[in-house]
Amino acid sequence: MDASTIGFVVLAIIVLLIIARVVYRLLLGQGMTETLIDSDTKAAAVSLGGFLLGVIQVVIPVLTGPSHSFWADVKGVAAYGIGGIIAMAVAGVIFEQYSRWVGAPLREEIAAGNLSAGIIDGAIFFASSQIVAGALSGDGGSIVPTIIFWAAGVVALIVFTHIFRSLTSYDDAESVKSNNVAAALGCAGLIIAIGIMAGYAVAGNFTDYGQGFRDFGLMMLATVALYPVRQIVVQMLFLGGGFSFRNGRLDHEIAQDRNVGAGLLEAVGYIATAMIVTRLF
């Protein structure tokens, strides 16, 4: 990579981060400085951290795409970079509205200093960025299939999260509102894992909708592996509990004991499984 290319990449990253700052204020109603300085809460900082990591994840495929002429590259980075950041933020806001619908108003809880809400919100933005990055990868498709598969990924993220969290014996929304960090970590790990798999499912070169949705469906079907990992690997092997389809030792450790270590292990189990599955496909 020559000096001019490095300079272009660095400048593009700086400009896109400035744009991300503007998008954050417009969509979320609070500036980054207000979040970190005026609010001065761990919840807001963790949420913002997930947003910024997501921005970088979105920017990477934009900057590593094939180079053409200087002005063509500038236009491409501007269009896909800005569009990708907005798409990530919009996906995050949509998921936040879903969380509000199930009883966990994340924005209000974060404003109140609820760390659990901040953990989940940060995970939402990072998971959303995985979908955007996947939709922006590859070649051979126009903006229309990019938007369609992005939307499919966002829907899958919400639907599969809802299904999996309904299998726990405790109410995730109530756990968030009561600032149960253990439950938040487990839920955040699940959201990120599904985001990784959904992002992988929408990645690659576009050929046609039939093949695209078949591949997408197969990958999302593979998310079924996440629950046995939770109940067998985490609960039985790591925590030494017996097998149970529902309401076992892991649920007890998270809901009653608020065991942060158990929640973290659950999150790691989900994310590790998603990483393995996406490498095998």
PLY file of the C-alpha trace (Angstrom):
ply
format ascii 1.0
element vertex 281
property float x
property float y
property float z
element edge 280
property int vertex1
property int vertex2
end_header
0.00 0.00 0.00
1.59 3.27 -1.09
1.63 6.56 0.84
-1.19 8.13 -1.17
-3.46 5.16 -0.53
-2.69 5.20 3.18
-3.40 8.93 3.27
-6.70 8.43 1.46
-7.77 5.69 3.88
-6.83 7.72 6.98
-8.64 10.81 5.69
-11.70 8.75 4.75
-11.85 7.20 8.22
-11.64 10.61 9.88
-14.36 12.06 7.66
-16.64 9.04 8.17
-16.17 9.21 11.95
-17.20 12.87 11.86
-20.28 11.87 9.87
-20.95 9.07 12.36
-20.91 11.67 15.14
-23.58 13.67 13.29
-25.68 10.56 12.63
-25.44 9.59 16.30
-26.87 12.95 17.36
-29.61 13.04 14.73
-30.93 9.52 15.28
-30.29 9.06 18.98
-30.96 12.59 20.18
-27.73 13.08 22.08
-24.24 14.07 21.01
-21.17 11.97 21.78
-19.71 14.70 24.01
-22.94 14.88 25.99
-22.95 11.10 26.30
-19.42 10.87 27.64
-18.99 14.15 29.54
-22.40 15.45 30.60
-24.05 12.08 31.24
-20.81 10.54 32.55
-22.34 7.10 32.99
-20.97 3.66 32.24
-24.23 2.76 30.52
-23.94 5.57 27.97
-20.24 4.90 27.42
-20.78 1.18 26.72
-23.63 1.94 24.32
-21.50 4.51 22.50
-18.57 2.09 22.42
-20.71 -0.48 20.61
-21.83 2.20 18.17
-18.26 3.27 17.37
-17.06 -0.32 16.95
-19.97 -0.80 14.60
-18.95 2.25 12.57
-15.46 0.80 12.08
-16.95 -2.55 11.10
-19.09 -0.84 8.47
-16.23 1.29 7.15
-13.80 -1.65 6.66
-15.50 -3.26 3.61
-16.04 0.17 2.07
-12.32 1.03 2.26
-11.03 -2.40 1.28
-13.09 -2.67 -1.91
-11.48 -2.57 -5.38
-9.92 0.77 -6.30
-10.84 2.64 -9.48
-10.04 6.28 -10.19
-9.52 8.77 -7.37
-12.87 10.50 -7.75
-14.70 7.21 -8.27
-13.20 5.98 -5.00
-14.23 9.20 -3.26
-17.80 8.85 -4.51
-17.91 5.15 -3.57
-16.62 5.76 -0.05
-19.01 8.66 0.41
-22.06 6.78 -0.85
-21.45 3.42 0.80
-19.68 4.77 3.87
-22.38 7.29 4.77
-25.13 4.92 3.68
-23.64 2.10 5.73
-23.38 4.21 8.89
-26.98 5.37 8.49
-28.14 1.79 7.81
-26.38 0.57 10.96
-27.89 3.36 13.07
-31.37 2.77 11.64
-31.11 -0.98 12.30
-30.08 -0.21 15.88
-33.04 2.13 16.35
-35.42 -0.48 14.92
-34.10 -3.06 17.38
-34.45 -0.52 20.20
-38.11 -0.09 19.25
-38.53 -3.87 19.44
-36.95 -3.79 22.91
-39.39 -1.07 23.93
-42.25 -3.22 22.64
-41.20 -6.18 24.84
-40.91 -3.91 27.86
-37.31 -2.68 27.93
-37.03 0.98 26.83
-33.26 1.02 26.38
-32.80 4.75 25.74
-34.64 5.73 28.93
-32.82 3.08 30.97
-29.44 4.25 29.65
-30.32 7.85 30.54
-31.06 6.59 34.06
-27.59 5.01 34.24
-28.68 1.38 33.77
-25.50 -0.47 32.76
-27.42 -3.54 31.59
-29.31 -1.45 29.06
-26.04 0.07 27.85
-24.49 -3.38 27.35
-27.41 -4.59 25.27
-27.62 -1.36 23.28
-23.93 -1.51 22.43
-24.36 -5.12 21.32
-27.31 -4.13 19.12
-25.27 -1.57 17.21
-22.30 -3.91 16.80
-24.58 -6.74 15.62
-26.28 -4.35 13.21
-22.89 -3.37 11.80
-22.16 -7.03 11.02
-25.28 -7.14 8.85
-24.46 -3.87 7.10
-20.86 -4.96 6.46
-22.10 -8.24 5.02
-24.65 -6.53 2.79
-21.97 -4.15 1.47
-19.52 -6.93 0.62
-19.23 -8.72 -2.69
-19.96 -7.49 -6.19
-22.46 -8.03 -8.94
-25.53 -6.49 -7.33
-27.14 -3.08 -7.35
-28.30 -1.04 -4.39
-31.71 -2.76 -4.42
-30.55 -6.29 -3.45
-28.18 -4.69 -0.93
-31.12 -3.01 0.80
-33.32 -6.11 0.57
-30.76 -8.42 2.17
-29.90 -5.79 4.78
-33.60 -5.66 5.71
-33.76 -9.48 5.79
-30.77 -9.54 8.12
-32.31 -7.00 10.49
-35.60 -8.91 10.60
-33.73 -12.17 11.26
-31.73 -10.53 14.05
-34.89 -9.44 15.85
-36.91 -12.61 15.23
-34.20 -15.07 16.27
-33.28 -13.00 19.32
-36.93 -13.03 20.38
-37.22 -16.78 19.90
-34.08 -17.63 21.84
-34.73 -15.27 24.73
-38.28 -16.62 25.09
-36.70 -20.00 25.96
-35.13 -18.69 29.16
-37.09 -19.12 32.37
-36.63 -15.45 33.28
-37.95 -12.31 31.61
-35.11 -10.53 29.84
-36.95 -7.21 29.78
-37.46 -7.29 33.55
-33.83 -8.34 34.02
-32.68 -5.33 32.04
-34.88 -2.93 33.97
-33.59 -4.35 37.26
-30.00 -3.86 36.00
-29.08 -7.55 35.98
-25.65 -7.37 34.32
-25.36 -11.16 34.09
-28.56 -11.39 32.04
-27.49 -8.43 29.92
-24.16 -10.07 29.07
-25.85 -13.30 27.99
-28.40 -11.44 25.90
-25.72 -9.19 24.37
-23.64 -12.23 23.41
-26.65 -13.79 21.72
-27.43 -10.60 19.78
-23.83 -10.31 18.57
-23.70 -14.00 17.60
-26.90 -13.77 15.57
-25.61 -10.55 14.02
-22.39 -12.31 12.97
-24.34 -15.15 11.39
-26.87 -12.86 9.71
-24.03 -10.70 8.39
-22.33 -13.76 6.96
-25.63 -14.92 5.47
-26.08 -11.70 3.47
-22.42 -11.39 2.42
-20.87 -12.31 -0.91
-21.58 -11.74 -4.56
-25.21 -11.34 -5.59
-26.38 -13.75 -8.29
-30.14 -14.01 -7.93
-32.74 -13.78 -5.17
-33.55 -17.50 -5.19
-30.00 -18.61 -4.49
-29.40 -15.66 -2.17
-32.35 -16.45 0.07
-31.60 -20.19 0.06
-28.10 -19.48 1.35
-29.51 -16.95 3.80
-32.07 -19.44 5.11
-29.49 -22.20 5.60
-27.21 -19.95 7.62
-30.03 -18.67 9.80
-31.19 -22.25 10.34
-27.72 -22.92 11.72
-28.47 -20.52 14.60
-30.27 -23.48 16.16
-26.80 -24.61 17.29
-26.65 -21.67 19.71
-29.16 -23.12 22.15
-27.54 -26.55 22.65
-24.27 -24.75 23.26
-25.97 -22.73 25.99
-27.62 -25.73 27.64
-24.89 -28.34 27.16
-21.50 -26.66 26.86
-22.06 -23.70 29.18
-24.52 -25.20 31.65
-23.22 -28.78 31.85
-19.50 -28.59 31.05
-18.63 -25.17 32.46
-21.10 -24.80 35.33
-21.41 -28.49 36.23
-25.19 -28.57 36.03
-27.34 -31.37 34.71
-29.05 -31.25 31.35
-32.29 -29.35 31.12
-34.00 -27.91 28.11
-35.14 -24.95 30.19
-34.86 -23.52 33.69
-31.56 -25.18 34.62
-28.53 -24.08 36.63
-27.53 -21.41 34.10
-30.93 -19.71 34.34
-30.72 -19.85 38.13
-27.20 -18.41 38.25
-28.21 -15.53 36.01
-31.71 -14.74 37.26
-31.39 -15.41 41.00
-27.67 -15.14 41.78
-26.90 -12.53 39.09
-23.66 -14.36 38.43
-21.74 -12.13 36.02
-19.27 -14.93 35.27
-22.09 -17.21 34.15
-23.52 -14.48 31.94
-20.11 -13.83 30.41
-19.60 -17.54 29.71
-23.00 -17.65 28.02
-22.01 -14.70 25.83
-18.65 -16.24 24.93
-20.36 -19.54 24.09
-22.72 -17.83 21.67
-20.05 -15.74 19.95
-17.58 -18.63 19.70
-20.27 -20.81 18.14
-21.13 -18.12 15.58
-17.45 -17.75 14.67
-17.06 -21.51 14.21
-20.26 -21.92 12.19
-19.41 -19.08 9.82
-15.98 -20.62 9.20
-17.46 -24.03 8.43
-20.01 -22.81 5.88
0 1
1 2
2 3
3 4
4 5
5 6
6 7
7 8
8 9
9 10
10 11
11 12
12 13
13 14
14 15
15 16
16 17
17 18
18 19
19 20
20 21
21 22
22 23
23 24
24 25
25 26
26 27
27 28
28 29
29 30
30 31
31 32
32 33
33 34
34 35
35 36
36 37
37 38
38 39
39 40
40 41
41 42
42 43
43 44
44 45
45 46
46 47
47 48
48 49
49 50
50 51
51 52
52 53
53 54
54 55
55 56
56 57
57 58
58 59
59 60
60 61
61 62
62 63
63 64
64 65
65 66
66 67
67 68
68 69
69 70
70 71
71 72
72 73
73 74
74 75
75 76
76 77
77 78
78 79
79 80
80 81
81 82
82 83
83 84
84 85
85 86
86 87
87 88
88 89
89 90
90 91
91 92
92 93
93 94
94 95
95 96
96 97
97 98
98 99
99 100
100 101
101 102
102 103
103 104
104 105
105 106
106 107
107 108
108 109
109 110
110 111
111 112
112 113
113 114
114 115
115 116
116 117
117 118
118 119
119 120
120 121
121 122
122 123
123 124
124 125
125 126
126 127
127 128
128 129
129 130
130 131
131 132
132 133
133 134
134 135
135 136
136 137
137 138
138 139
139 140
140 141
141 142
142 143
143 144
144 145
145 146
146 147
147 148
148 149
149 150
150 151
151 152
152 153
153 154
154 155
155 156
156 157
157 158
158 159
159 160
160 161
161 162
162 163
163 164
164 165
165 166
166 167
167 168
168 169
169 170
170 171
171 172
172 173
173 174
174 175
175 176
176 177
177 178
178 179
179 180
180 181
181 182
182 183
183 184
184 185
185 186
186 187
187 188
188 189
189 190
190 191
191 192
192 193
193 194
194 195
195 196
196 197
197 198
198 199
199 200
200 201
201 202
202 203
203 204
204 205
205 206
206 207
207 208
208 209
209 210
210 211
211 212
212 213
213 214
214 215
215 216
216 217
217 218
218 219
219 220
220 221
221 222
222 223
223 224
224 225
225 226
226 227
227 228
228 229
229 230
230 231
231 232
232 233
233 234
234 235
235 236
236 237
237 238
238 239
239 240
240 241
241 242
242 243
243 244
244 245
245 246
246 247
247 248
248 249
249 250
250 251
251 252
252 253
253 254
254 255
255 256
256 257
257 258
258 259
259 260
260 261
261 262
262 263
263 264
264 265
265 266
266 267
267 268
268 269
269 270
270 271
271 272
272 273
273 274
274 275
275 276
276 277
277 278
278 279
279 280
